[in-house]
Amino acid sequence: MTLTIPLVLLLAVVVVLLLRFRAVGAGAVVVVALFGFYLAHTGAADTVNQLVTSFTDAIPGIGH
């Protein structure tokens, strides 16, 4: 059985945990989120998507 978790949900959980344990402040979270939105509207968006896709496709092959 394969369990699929959207990357956005996983990143949201990480951000919530970082805020909960005060590893980062709310201001830093806002800045990083805004950076992500602006990055998505640049030419780098396709490269970032390809990099993340390659990384997530490679994870199941680790250790085999």
N, C-alpha and C positions, 0 to 999 in steps of 0.2 A: 504494500500500500504506500502510495506517495502522498505526502502532505505538502501542499503549496501555501506559502505565506508571502503575501505581497511585500516587496522590498520597502515600500512606503510605510506599511504597518510596522515592520521590524525597526526601521529607523525612528519612527515615532515612539516606540517603546524605549529605545535607547535614550532618546532626548528626555523623555519623562523621567527615566531613572537618573540621568545626569542632573536634572533639576531637583529631583527628590533628595539626592545625596549631596546636593550643593557643590557638585563638581564644576558646574558652569552657572552663570547667572542668566536671568531671563533676558537681559539685553543681548547677550551673546547668542542666545537661541534665535531671537528676532533677526539679528544681523545675518546669521547663517541661513535662516529660512529665506530672507529676502535675496541673499546672494544666489541661492538655488533657483528662485523664480526668475531672476534676471539672467542667470546662466542658461536657463532653458530656452531663452529667446535669442541666443547667440548662435554663431556657427559651430561652437564647441559642443552643442547639445548632442549632435549625432555621434561625435567621438566619445563623449561621456557615456551615452547609452550603449554603444558598442563595447566599451571597456567593462561596464557593469555586467552586461550580458555575457561576455566572455568569462568573466570572473565567476558568475553564478553558474554557468555551464560547466566550469572546471571543478567546482566544489565536490560534486558527487564522485568524480574520478579520483579524488585524493584518497590514498590508502589502498587502492586496488592494484 
